[in-house]
Amino acid sequence: MAIPKNGFVLIDYVIRVRDTNELVDTTLEEVAKRENRYDVEKVYEPLLVIVGENRVIRGLEEHIENFGEVGKELNVEIPPEKAYGSRDPSRVRIVNVRELVRNNIVPEVGKTVDLGGQIGVVKAVTGGRVLIDFNHPLAGKTLVCSYRIVKVVEDDVEKMRLLLHRRYRRIPVERFSISVNPSDGSATIELPREVYLDRDIQLVKALVAEEIYKYIGKYSTVVYVERYSRAPEPGGQAVERKQEEKPQQG
């Protein structure tokens, strides 16, 4: 079964380094706990994959597109060129310790550092010189992924809820109230109050609207509703604010 471009699927997965069996990532809470890789900040649930969006490693996305089958346990071996790339020796650099100190970095072997926007791992400290590897930690490694497509999402409203939910993972997907009108190409989204004060809310609204235009394609207008209510008073009423997003012309 092939999943078409822009197809929405929910998957559970376990990704490991082939040569060491080290757990890289998983959506399954019990696996993370069993292998002492549990992250209290992470929400363990099936991941949304939109085929062609390139949000997941290429080897996995290509396998979903070409061989995806709902409910079946699937396995794929992913070479470095379709995962995190090959190791580049030129990205292993010797840095003067004084440069690190100027950036308030105390060099320690194994420590991850941010130097001018580049993320690296300290490999050695010798006198006044520090060896830092700026390759991705998984560069050059072949991965193995076991995954299962939990669901192929067809409903437009569910797709929109998932687009919002992946940015607000701790808010249950059903809390996003959405109605669509295919006849005039509009979608109305009522946001839960928990997100009203998010400093990135305006950016999220714009990005999700663009994703709706791009990946769902039937809608040219997205209206956001923020509803403010209080206990009824004589002559009082709820206050509602709407914001409309439309694709830019040109």
Buried (B, 14 or more C-beta within 10 A) or exposed (E): EEBEEBBBBBBBBBBBBEEEEBBBBBBBBEBBEEBEBBEEEBEBBBBBBBBBBEEBBEBBBBBBBEEBBEEEEBEBEBEBEBBBBEBEEEBBEEBEBEEBEEEEBEBEEEBEBEBEEEEBBBEEBEEEEBBBBBBBEBBBBBBBBBBBBBEBBEEBBBBBBBBBBBBBEEBEBEBBBBEBEEEEBBBBBBBBEEBEEEEEBEEBBBBBBBBBBEBBEEBBBBBBBBBEEEEEEEEEEEEEEEBEBEBEEE
